[in-house]
Amino acid sequence: MKWFIASDIHGSAYYCEKMIQAFDREKADRMLLLGDLLYHGPRNDLPEGYDPKGVIRLLNERRESILCVRGNCEAEVDQMVLEFSVMADYCVICAEDRIIYATHGHLFGEDDPPALQPGDILLCGHTHVPKCVDHGEYLYLNPGSISLPKEGSYRGYMTITDDVIDWKDLEGNLKMSKDLRRKHI
């Protein structure tokens, strides 16, 4: 199964459309969204193409493919307009001999992970910075942000296929890769 993972759309229909195009280009089976879908929040500038209603339409058209966790900008009113679940704080995906604990990153994150076992993966958004860090007991992964990248990073996403994780920009250019069968990053 091929997973397409993205985070932090923050209401940009412009970049949400580019994300949907990337999802189609990747021919992924499922899309996992790590929260902060519709609103930019008080600490962020408005992203290009800010149009939460447009994001709602684009995502609802793909509802059968989407699994989502709640970000710190989601509210109960968002669930009223989105046709897929957005209010779960986390989800756990069983992947062979490890689990992938997916959450936004504001409740559990790289510095305060949930209980994990060696080999497990903590998958978060929230920081808007793509990242891959082996903490020994767990692997921390972040796809970055679709619309508001920070710290000089790119607008991008991740894919996970079997034991290979790729980070790409919205045009599909490979930025980083991690093969879980190898010990080093």
Order of alpha helices (4+ residues) and beta strands (2+ residues): beta-alpha-beta-alpha-beta-alpha-beta-beta-beta-beta-beta-beta-beta-beta
